Each structure stands twice: as structure tokens, then as C-alpha cells.
């Protein structure tokens, strides 16, 4: 491989988990052993340092991964970079580029990696390094010289066991992805549409391999990336496999010992309400160190839950909180305000449910609905927090510290994103 190629990653708190996995995948290929990877974590440094990198390498690839809420920031950044540096190849991946590849290309990117990036990025960088045609690689989108859009089709879903969860040689550790894909297909969420609903688990043997590496580096706080923390080992993601989950957690505990810490069902993952019961919570009490779990409630209206294809009942939310509090754990409830087709009656039901849950000792993690590309709700109106709900938030929740989240900023972003998805213009 041409050893004069360099990879530059815009490595921020928003995308570090994604890049950790991608860097890990590159480390599995000997051809990338001599390829330097530059991790730059802020815009000013990126713009400054790229000049020096360009002067020292024949081929420079700049990679950015981002969410739809970041498109204004990224659009500004790519314009600044391309205004100064035409030489690099600019690649984008992540949730927004996957869902809106054409719009992302129009920002100024050369190539979009859609969906899973491990195999696609490996192949793409090899082709770029040898100045070979990459137009047939599965999983990419690009514009040809006549500005015609091309998408090569989705890549084959990977086996998680074939790739590390993070970059060991580059010392990029973090939460460990144990499950990828989600079978529930909630209409507001991009996850099932990015990964096509295909559920895959990393094997316990593979997980322990990386836990041991972390332990040897004195990294003993273990967190997980998974769409539903209690689904590990499940054949369909819906039917729990308690024995497999117990085996996973007990195996990790044996490796890290009593001084290590396990966090499951709390940040950066959550649990579905119908999966919260005495058995699942007993595993947290037995093996884990978190004092809370995050439960995906989303709405207090069964009608809205059904419209969103959530696949659970309102009563499951109540039961989940009861089980959690009985186990002595704190219950944090995700709610999304302003969901599509929500009426005043739906809002009243959500308010009533929230008040009931607060009496049980729960806390609310509030969100405002944001339409996202590639989801069934992409064209839905931006989420809006109505007057009735605002009054409860301001008078009952905020003063008592019973609510947290970025719902206010999300309401503003939702309006901007909704307009962008309608017009295709970033303003």
C-alpha cells in the first residue's frame, strides 16, 4: 500500500463511538499498519492542522461522521475546509449521511459511506491508496463528473465478531458494542433503517477478549452500546434470554473483579419498558454498579405509541417503574414531546402518566420530536411543546429537578430540520 496516505478524523464527543469501531476495523488489516490516523477534536485545530498534513502526504482523506442535528455545523466546516484545501478527499458517514446522502454530497463531500462502515471503509481506503476505481464498492454514494447521483447498494451486514469494538493500537477505547440492529422499527428512530432491523450480538467469548485487554490497561469501567440493554442473546430482540445475559455479566465480573464497574441499562444505552422485570433487574443488582436505568417510555398515550410502532403498552411503563423502584434503583423515563399526530387529548394523557410516574419516584428525560431522514416520520411536522405541557414543565418539573434533557434546543432544531427536509436548503 502507498504509505503516503493519511486519514484525518474529526473526532468529537458526538462521533467517538462510531470512529472507535471504524478505527478498530482498520487495525485488523496489515495494509493499514503504516497509515497514520490523525484524531482532531475541534474545528479550529482541524482547519490549521490539515495544512501540515497535506504538505507531508500524497493522499489525505478527511472523515466526518454526524447526526442530522449537526448539519449546520458540518456544512460550515466543510465549506471552510474546501475553501482552503482542495487536495483532500472528503468522506462522510453516520446517521445523517446515511439517511440523506444526496443532501450531504451537495454540502461538498466527495463520498458518502451509507450504513455500516467497517468493510466499506476498509475497501474504499485501499482503492483510494492505489488510485483505483472505487465506484463499484457496495455501501457508498457519490456524484459523477456530470453531477449525477450514484448509490452502489447496501453492503452485507457484518459479523460483529470479525471486528474489534474499538481501536486498540490507537488507544481509542469506550463503550463496547454488544448488539447491533433493532427489530422494533419505531417510526421516529433511524437505527432500524440504518441497520435494516437485523439483530446481531457479539459473542461472549469475543466480548471477554476485549474486556481482558481493557483490564490489562487498567480500564475497568465497562459500558455497552446496544439498542436495548436487556436484549443481549435474544434470537429476535423481543424475547428475553435471561441465561445468556446472566452469562455475559457474570463472565465480565469474573474478569474485572470486585474493583471493576459494570454499567448496563444506563447511559449510553436504555431498556424497553416491557423488558423491565424482577429477573432483569436482579442481574443489575447482582453484577452491575449503576444506580439507575433509562426506560424508553416516549408517550403516555397508547394511540401515539401505536402510531409510532413502539410495540409496548402504557401499562408496561407503569410496571417498569414499579419494578425499578422496588429494586432500589432510580427510574429515568425517556419521553418525546410533540410526536406526529399528537392531539390535546394525547397530551393530557401524557401529562397524567408523567404525574403518576413522578409520584412513584421517577425522573423525566425529555426530548422534543425531530423529523429524521430515512424514517417514516421524515416528512412529519417538527415537534412542538404545547402550552399545557410547558406549564407543567416550568411549574412542576424544573423547580423540583424532576426533568432533564435538551428539549428546548431540540424544539428549535426540529423546526430547522423540518424546513431543511422539505426544501433541501441549509439556511
C-alpha positions in Angstrom: 0.0 0.0 0.0 1.1 3.6 -0.7 2.5 4.6 2.7 2.0 8.3 1.8 -1.7 8.2 2.6 -3.1 9.7 5.8 -6.5 9.6 7.4 -7.8 12.6 9.3 -10.8 12.1 11.6 -12.9 14.9 13.1 -13.1 13.1 16.4 -15.6 14.7 18.8 -17.8 13.6 21.6 -20.7 13.2 19.2 -19.0 10.6 17.0 -16.3 8.9 19.1 -18.1 5.6 19.4 -18.6 5.3 15.7 -15.0 6.2 14.9 -13.7 3.9 17.6 -15.3 1.0 15.8 -14.1 2.1 12.4 -10.5 2.6 13.6 -10.7 -0.9 15.2 -11.7 -2.3 11.8 -8.8 -0.6 10.1 -6.4 -2.1 12.6 -7.4 -5.6 11.5 -5.8 -5.1 8.1 -2.0 -5.2 7.8 -2.1 -2.9 4.8 -3.1 0.0 7.1 -0.3 -0.6 9.7 1.7 2.3 8.3 -1.1 4.6 7.6 -1.2 7.5 10.2 -4.6 8.4 11.6 -4.9 11.9 13.0 -7.6 12.5 15.6 -8.6 16.1 15.7 -11.3 17.2 18.2 -12.1 20.8 17.4 -12.8 22.8 14.3 -10.0 25.4 14.7 -7.3 22.7 15.1 -8.7 20.7 12.2 -8.5 23.7 9.8 -5.0 24.5 11.0 -3.5 21.0 11.1 -4.8 19.9 7.8 -2.4 22.2 6.0 0.6 20.5 7.6 -0.8 17.0 6.9 -1.4 17.9 3.2 2.3 19.0 2.9 3.5 15.7 4.2 1.3 13.1 2.5 0.5 12.4 -1.1 -3.1 11.4 -0.4 -5.2 12.8 2.5 -8.6 11.5 3.4 -10.7 13.6 5.8 -13.6 11.7 7.5 -16.6 13.2 9.3 -19.5 11.4 11.0 -22.5 13.3 12.1 -26.2 13.5 13.1 -28.9 15.5 11.4 -28.8 18.0 14.3 -25.3 18.8 13.3 -25.8 19.7 9.7 -25.3 23.4 10.1 -22.1 23.0 12.0 -20.8 20.4 9.5 -21.9 22.4 6.5 -20.0 25.4 7.8 -16.9 23.3 8.5 -16.8 21.6 5.1 -17.1 24.9 3.3 -14.2 26.3 5.3 -12.1 23.2 4.6 -12.8 23.1 0.9 -12.3 26.8 0.6 -8.7 26.3 1.7 -7.9 22.8 0.8 -8.9 21.1 -2.5 -6.5 18.3 -2.3 -8.1 16.0 0.4 -10.8 13.5 -0.3 -13.8 14.3 1.9 -15.8 11.3 3.2 -18.9 11.5 5.3 -20.7 8.7 7.3 -23.0 8.3 10.2 -26.8 8.7 10.7 -27.4 11.8 8.6 -25.2 11.0 5.6 -26.8 7.5 5.6 -30.3 8.9 5.6 -29.7 11.9 3.4 -26.8 11.0 1.1 -27.6 13.4 -1.8 -28.0 16.4 0.5 -24.7 15.5 2.2 -22.9 15.3 -1.1 -24.3 18.7 -2.1 -22.6 20.1 1.0 -19.3 19.3 -0.7 -18.4 15.8 0.3 -16.8 13.5 -2.3 -18.0 10.2 -1.0 -20.7 9.0 1.4 -20.5 5.8 3.3 -24.0 4.6 4.0 -24.9 2.2 6.8 -22.2 0.1 8.4 -18.8 1.3 7.6 -16.3 -1.3 8.7 -16.0 -3.3 5.5 -16.9 -0.4 3.2 -14.3 2.0 4.6 -11.6 -0.7 4.5 -12.2 -1.4 0.9 -12.6 2.3 0.0 -9.3 3.4 1.6 -7.4 0.6 -0.2 -8.8 1.7 -3.6 -8.0 5.3 -2.9 -4.5 4.5 -1.8 -3.7 2.7 -5.1 -5.7 5.3 -7.1 -8.1 2.6 -8.2 -11.7 2.9 -9.3 -14.0 2.7 -6.2 -17.3 3.2 -8.0 -18.4 -0.4 -7.6 -17.8 -0.7 -3.8 -21.0 -1.6 -2.0 -22.3 0.9 0.5 -21.1 4.2 -1.0 -22.8 7.2 -2.7 -21.2 9.8 -4.9 -21.7 12.3 -7.7 -20.1 11.7 -11.0 -18.4 14.4 -13.1 -21.8 15.4 -14.5 -23.2 15.7 -11.0 -25.4 12.6 -11.4 -26.1 10.8 -8.2 -25.0 7.1 -7.7 -25.6 4.7 -4.9 -23.9 1.3 -5.2 -26.4 -0.6 -3.0 -26.2 -1.6 0.7 -23.3 -3.6 1.9 -23.6 -7.0 3.6 -24.3 -6.8 7.3 -21.1 -7.6 9.2 -20.4 -10.2 11.9 -19.5 -8.1 14.9 -17.1 -10.8 16.0 -15.0 -10.1 12.9 -14.1 -6.6 14.1 -12.9 -5.0 17.3 -15.3 -2.7 19.1 -12.6 0.0 19.3 -9.1 0.9 18.2 -6.6 -0.9 20.4 -3.4 0.2 18.7 -4.7 3.8 18.5 -5.9 3.6 22.1 -9.4 4.7 21.3 -11.5 2.9 23.9 -15.0 3.4 25.1 -18.4 1.7 25.4 -18.4 -1.7 23.9 -21.0 -2.6 21.2 -22.6 -5.9 22.1 -25.7 -5.8 19.9 -26.4 -4.1 16.6 -29.8 -3.7 14.9 -33.3 -3.3 16.3 -36.4 -5.3 15.3 -39.0 -2.8 16.6 -38.9 -0.3 13.7 -40.1 2.8 15.7 -41.1 5.4 13.2 -39.1 8.2 14.8 -35.8 6.3 15.1 -33.0 5.9 12.4 -31.4 2.8 14.0 -33.6 0.1 12.3 -33.4 1.8 9.0 -29.6 2.1 9.1 -29.1 -1.5 10.1 -32.1 -2.9 8.4 -33.6 -4.4 11.6 -31.1 -7.3 11.5 -30.2 -8.1 15.1 -26.6 -9.3 15.7 -24.9 -10.0 19.0 -21.2 -10.0 19.7 -20.3 -13.4 21.3 -19.5 -13.6 25.0 -16.0 -15.0 24.1 -15.3 -12.1 21.8 -16.6 -9.6 24.4 -14.4 -11.1 27.1 -11.4 -10.9 24.8 -11.7 -7.1 24.7 -12.6 -6.8 28.4 -9.3 -8.5 29.2 -7.5 -6.1 27.0 -9.2 -3.2 28.8 -8.4 -4.7 32.2 -4.7 -5.0 31.3 -4.7 -1.3 30.5 -6.5 -0.6 33.9 -9.7 0.4 32.1 -12.2 -1.2 34.4 -15.4 0.8 33.8 -17.5 -1.3 31.4 -20.4 0.3 29.4 -22.3 -1.0 26.5 -23.7 0.1 23.1 -26.9 -1.6 22.3 -30.4 -0.5 21.2 -31.9 -2.4 24.1 -29.7 -3.4 27.0 -31.7 -6.4 28.1 -32.0 -7.9 24.6 -28.5 -9.4 24.6 -28.6 -13.0 23.5 -32.2 -12.8 22.3 -32.8 -14.5 18.9 -35.3 -11.9 17.9 -34.6 -8.9 20.1 -38.1 -9.2 21.7 -37.9 -12.5 23.6 -35.5 -12.2 26.6 -32.7 -14.6 27.1 -32.0 -14.2 30.8 -29.5 -17.1 30.9 -27.3 -15.5 28.2 -27.5 -12.1 29.8 -26.5 -13.6 33.1 -23.6 -15.4 31.5 -22.4 -12.2 29.8 -22.5 -10.2 33.0 -21.0 -12.9 35.3 -18.2 -13.5 32.8 -17.3 -9.8 32.7 -17.5 -9.6 36.5 -15.0 -12.5 36.8 -12.6 -10.7 34.6 -12.7 -7.3 36.1 -13.1 -8.4 39.7 -14.8 -6.5 42.5 -12.9 -3.3 41.8 -14.2 -3.0 38.2 -17.5 -1.4 37.4 -20.3 -2.5 35.0 -23.0 -0.2 33.8 -25.9 -1.7 31.9 -29.3 -0.1 31.1 -27.9 3.4 31.8 -26.0 5.7 29.6 -25.2 5.2 26.7 -28.0 2.5 26.3 -31.5 2.2 27.6 -34.1 -0.5 28.1 -37.6 -1.1 26.8 -40.3 -1.0 29.5 -41.8 -4.4 28.8 -38.3 -5.9 29.5 -38.0 -4.4 32.9 -38.9 -7.1 35.5 -37.6 -8.8 38.6 -35.3 -11.1 36.6 -33.6 -8.4 34.6 -33.3 -6.0 37.5 -31.8 -8.8 39.7 -29.0 -9.0 37.2 -28.2 -5.3 37.6 -28.3 -5.7 41.4 -26.1 -8.8 41.3 -23.4 -7.7 38.8 -23.7 -4.0 37.9 -22.8 -0.7 39.5 -25.3 1.7 38.1 -27.9 3.1 40.5 -30.4 3.9 37.7 -31.8 2.7 34.4 -33.2 4.7 31.5 -36.5 3.4 30.3 -37.9 4.3 26.9 -41.5 5.4 27.5 -41.9 8.1 24.8 -45.6 8.8 25.3 -48.4 8.4 27.8 -50.9 7.9 25.0 -51.4 4.4 23.7 -52.7 5.8 20.4 -49.4 7.7 19.9 -47.4 4.6 20.9 -49.2 2.6 18.3 -48.8 5.2 15.6 -45.0 5.2 16.4 -45.0 1.4 16.2 -43.4 1.3 19.7 -44.7 -2.2 20.4 -45.5 -1.8 24.1 -48.3 -0.7 26.3 -48.7 2.3 28.6 -49.2 -0.1 31.4 -45.7 -1.6 30.7 -44.3 1.8 31.6 -46.0 1.8 35.0 -44.9 -1.7 35.7 -41.3 -0.9 34.7 -41.2 2.0 37.2 -42.7 -0.1 39.9 -40.2 -2.9 39.4 -37.3 -0.5 39.2 -38.2 1.4 42.4 -38.9 -1.8 44.3 -35.4 -2.9 43.3 -34.0 0.3 44.9 -32.9 1.8 41.5 -33.7 5.2 40.1 -36.0 5.2 37.1 -35.3 7.8 34.3 -38.1 7.9 31.7 -37.5 9.0 28.1 -40.4 11.0 26.8 -40.6 12.6 23.3 -42.9 15.6 23.2 -44.7 16.8 20.1 -44.8 13.4 18.3 -46.6 13.3 15.0 -50.5 13.3 15.1 -50.5 14.2 18.8 -53.7 15.9 19.9 -54.6 17.8 23.0 -56.2 14.6 24.4 -52.9 12.7 23.8 -51.0 15.5 25.6 -53.4 15.3 28.6 -52.8 11.5 28.8 -49.0 12.0 28.7 -49.2 14.7 31.4 -51.3 12.4 33.6 -48.9 9.5 33.1 -45.9 11.7 33.9 -47.5 12.9 37.1 -48.3 9.3 38.1 -44.7 8.3 37.5 -43.3 11.2 39.4 -45.3 10.1 42.4 -43.6 6.7 42.1 -40.2 8.4 42.3 -39.3 8.6 38.6 -37.5 11.4 36.8 -38.2 12.5 33.2 -35.6 12.6 30.4 -37.3 15.0 28.0 -36.9 15.2 24.2 -38.7 17.1 21.5 -39.6 15.2 18.4 -37.2 15.8 15.5 -38.0 14.5 12.0 -35.1 12.5 10.7 -34.2 11.4 7.1 -34.9 7.8 6.1 -37.6 7.3 8.8 -41.3 7.1 8.2 -41.7 10.4 10.1 -39.1 12.2 8.0 -41.8 14.4 6.5 -43.8 14.9 9.7 -44.1 18.4 11.2 -41.5 19.5 13.7 -42.2 18.6 17.3 -43.8 21.4 19.3 -44.3 21.6 23.1 -47.8 22.9 23.6 -48.8 25.4 26.3 -50.4 22.9 28.6 -47.2 20.8 28.7 -45.0 23.9 29.0 -46.8 24.9 32.1 -46.3 21.6 33.8 -42.6 21.6 32.8 -42.0 25.1 34.1 -44.1 24.9 37.3 -43.9 21.3 38.4 -40.8 19.7 37.0 -38.0 22.2 36.5 -38.3 23.7 40.0 -38.1 20.3 41.7 -35.3 18.9 39.5 -37.6 16.2 38.1 -36.7 16.7 34.4 -33.5 16.9 32.4 -32.6 16.9 28.7 -32.3 19.3 25.8 -36.0 19.6 24.9 -35.8 23.4 24.4 -32.9 23.3 22.0 -34.4 20.3 20.2 -37.6 22.2 19.6 -35.6 24.9 17.8 -33.6 22.3 15.8 -36.7 20.4 14.9 -38.2 23.4 13.1 -34.9 24.0 11.2 -34.6 20.3 10.3 -38.2 20.1 9.2 -37.6 23.0 6.8 -34.4 21.5 5.5 -36.0 18.2 4.8 -38.8 20.0 2.9 -36.6 22.3 0.9 -33.2 20.6 0.8 -31.6 24.0 1.7 -29.4 24.6 4.7 -30.1 28.2 5.9 
